Amino acid sequence: MFEVELIAYKDLSVKNMVKNRRSAKSINDAAWSTFRQWLEYFGDKYGKVTVAVSTG
């Protein structure tokens, strides 16, 4: 068994993604910002580092 010390996730540009009308609803429904907040909250709660990795 191992313990996770770092959680890294891709910093998505949701604003640009929702410009495409065909996928905008499903992208908004996916609740990306809620998921990111959840990761950061629990990372902080359990003393883990969370990092948003830039796409550029």
MODELLER restraints for C-alpha pairs under 7 A, 6 or more apart:
rsr = mdl.restraints
at = mdl.atoms
rsr.add(forms.Gaussian(group=physical.xy_distance, feature=features.Distance(at['CA:5:A'], at['CA:48:A']), mean=5.30, stdev=0.5))
rsr.add(forms.Gaussian(group=physical.xy_distance, feature=features.Distance(at['CA:5:A'], at['CA:49:A']), mean=6.44, stdev=0.5))
rsr.add(forms.Gaussian(group=physical.xy_distance, feature=features.Distance(at['CA:6:A'], at['CA:48:A']), mean=5.82, stdev=0.5))
rsr.add(forms.Gaussian(group=physical.xy_distance, feature=features.Distance(at['CA:6:A'], at['CA:49:A']), mean=4.82, stdev=0.5))
rsr.add(forms.Gaussian(group=physical.xy_distance, feature=features.Distance(at['CA:6:A'], at['CA:50:A']), mean=5.95, stdev=0.5))
rsr.add(forms.Gaussian(group=physical.xy_distance, feature=features.Distance(at['CA:7:A'], at['CA:49:A']), mean=6.13, stdev=0.5))
rsr.add(forms.Gaussian(group=physical.xy_distance, feature=features.Distance(at['CA:7:A'], at['CA:50:A']), mean=4.71, stdev=0.5))
rsr.add(forms.Gaussian(group=physical.xy_distance, feature=features.Distance(at['CA:7:A'], at['CA:51:A']), mean=6.28, stdev=0.5))
rsr.add(forms.Gaussian(group=physical.xy_distance, feature=features.Distance(at['CA:8:A'], at['CA:50:A']), mean=5.74, stdev=0.5))
rsr.add(forms.Gaussian(group=physical.xy_distance, feature=features.Distance(at['CA:8:A'], at['CA:51:A']), mean=4.69, stdev=0.5))
rsr.add(forms.Gaussian(group=physical.xy_distance, feature=features.Distance(at['CA:8:A'], at['CA:52:A']), mean=5.94, stdev=0.5))
rsr.add(forms.Gaussian(group=physical.xy_distance, feature=features.Distance(at['CA:8:A'], at['CA:53:A']), mean=6.62, stdev=0.5))
rsr.add(forms.Gaussian(group=physical.xy_distance, feature=features.Distance(at['CA:9:A'], at['CA:51:A']), mean=6.40, stdev=0.5))
rsr.add(forms.Gaussian(group=physical.xy_distance, feature=features.Distance(at['CA:9:A'], at['CA:52:A']), mean=5.19, stdev=0.5))
rsr.add(forms.Gaussian(group=physical.xy_distance, feature=features.Distance(at['CA:9:A'], at['CA:53:A']), mean=5.89, stdev=0.5))
rsr.add(forms.Gaussian(group=physical.xy_distance, feature=features.Distance(at['CA:10:A'], at['CA:52:A']), mean=5.66, stdev=0.5))
rsr.add(forms.Gaussian(group=physical.xy_distance, feature=features.Distance(at['CA:10:A'], at['CA:53:A']), mean=4.83, stdev=0.5))
rsr.add(forms.Gaussian(group=physical.xy_distance, feature=features.Distance(at['CA:10:A'], at['CA:54:A']), mean=6.40, stdev=0.5))
rsr.add(forms.Gaussian(group=physical.xy_distance, feature=features.Distance(at['CA:10:A'], at['CA:55:A']), mean=6.78, stdev=0.5))
rsr.add(forms.Gaussian(group=physical.xy_distance, feature=features.Distance(at['CA:11:A'], at['CA:52:A']), mean=5.09, stdev=0.5))
rsr.add(forms.Gaussian(group=physical.xy_distance, feature=features.Distance(at['CA:11:A'], at['CA:53:A']), mean=5.42, stdev=0.5))
rsr.add(forms.Gaussian(group=physical.xy_distance, feature=features.Distance(at['CA:11:A'], at['CA:54:A']), mean=5.39, stdev=0.5))
rsr.add(forms.Gaussian(group=physical.xy_distance, feature=features.Distance(at['CA:11:A'], at['CA:55:A']), mean=6.45, stdev=0.5))
rsr.add(forms.Gaussian(group=physical.xy_distance, feature=features.Distance(at['CA:18:A'], at['CA:24:A']), mean=4.22, stdev=0.5))
rsr.add(forms.Gaussian(group=physical.xy_distance, feature=features.Distance(at['CA:18:A'], at['CA:27:A']), mean=6.72, stdev=0.5))
rsr.add(forms.Gaussian(group=physical.xy_distance, feature=features.Distance(at['CA:40:A'], at['CA:50:A']), mean=6.04, stdev=0.5))
rsr.add(forms.Gaussian(group=physical.xy_distance, feature=features.Distance(at['CA:43:A'], at['CA:49:A']), mean=6.11, stdev=0.5))
rsr.add(forms.Gaussian(group=physical.xy_distance, feature=features.Distance(at['CA:43:A'], at['CA:50:A']), mean=6.16, stdev=0.5))
